[in-house]
Amino acid sequence: MNTADDRHDPHATSDLGRRVAARRAQLGLSWEDVAERAGSTPGFIAYVEERVPTPGIEFLVRLANALETTVQDLTGSTADLAPGGARAGYRARMEDIGEAECWELLDGHGVGRVAVEGRDGLMVIPVNYQVVDREIVFMTAADSSLARTAASGAEVAFEEDRLDEAFSQGWSVLLVGPARTVSDETSVRRIKDAVHSEPWAGDGRDTVVTLSPRRVTGRRIQVPGAPGTPPGPADQGRPLRDL
């Protein structure tokens, strides 16, 4: 668990440090947890995140393993590549995710994709989203395809996912339901107060749109023996080196 000593100058944080901190937060790990996994100390993990060091490749490999990712991902060399380029995992299996866990995976806010009917047909748009009272909230421009769709009360589909390239596994959550534009000032103020961050695309996106899902589903791909996944039935009793 991090303490008040976490204070640091955000302008001193390197790209590597930001990626390490983001991945650690995604896994729900403390500096102590990562240090134990990487054979290091909590203070040095904090230093990596905050003070622009240049760790050696040996430590970077240990750190990447501790964070269940790759050196390439931590250093940003794969940032512009389309996700999902890794080979399929050995004996991968797919399972459904229950509605309650789907909401947990959405984690309150993030970036997903919304599918709407635009002027030129169906289109999929990346969007920042916020979960407020079991609805998905978007901030968009008044003349956007999403705003026009919401004004008509038409249905939209929203999808969010996470991929673990290192182990070829991940999950996807899909919500389908009518969208609407929120115009009541009290409701708009309440929603905006709950919004975690402004849209990445910039200013001018002040129209509040909500999706009230009538269907919430999810799927997960798991690879036996990968971090967080128990071995499959055929792997029980096999030495770890053979998995």
Salt bridges, closest charged atoms under 4 A:
ASP15 OD1 - ARG18 NH2 2.40
GLU49 OE2 - ARG24 NE 2.54
GLU50 OE2 - HIS8 ND1 3.28
GLU58 OE2 - ARG62 NH1 3.82
GLU68 OE2 - ARG37 NH1 3.05
GLU95 OE2 - ARG220 NH1 3.19
GLU101 OE2 - ARG220 NH2 2.45
ASP133 OD2 - ARG190 NH1 2.89
GLU135 OE1 - ARG180 NH2 3.97
GLU155 OE2 - ARG214 NE 2.37
GLU159 OE1 - ARG113 NH2 2.83
GLU160 OE2 - ARG162 NH1 3.08
ASP161 OD2 - ARG113 NH2 2.54
ASP235 OD1 - ARG91 NH1 3.06
ASP235 OD1 - ARG238 NH1 2.68
